[in-house]
Amino acid sequence: MPKLNANLKAKQLATGSVDVDASLQTGPSTSSAGPGTDQKSIFFTSGDHRVRLDHNKNSSLAMTKGNNDFIILKDDKECVRGEIKPVHAHCPEQA
């Protein structure tokens, strides 16, 4: 199972968004603080890394549900597996 590493995170941040069905995300999808206020986004965690990606139907990245995790695809090929963290006031697990 591929985990998010610094190189994959950099590529995802360069894209900045993911095509994700809203039904995959439980709870709110908009942050109430910080630079992404009121934008729909998703916090994806894998290994020791976390990335925030905006929702965008036209993104080159897509997210789907696996058996016990979530999968980010690029060009229909699996890039990384991980989990979705809930959106709170700002970044999860940060003060």
Buried (B, 14 or more C-beta within 10 A) or exposed (E): EBEBEEEBBEBBEEBBBBBBEEEEBEEEBEBEEEEBEEBBBBBBBBBEBBBBBBBBEEBEBBBEEEEEEBBBBBEEEEBBBBEBBEBBEBBBEEE
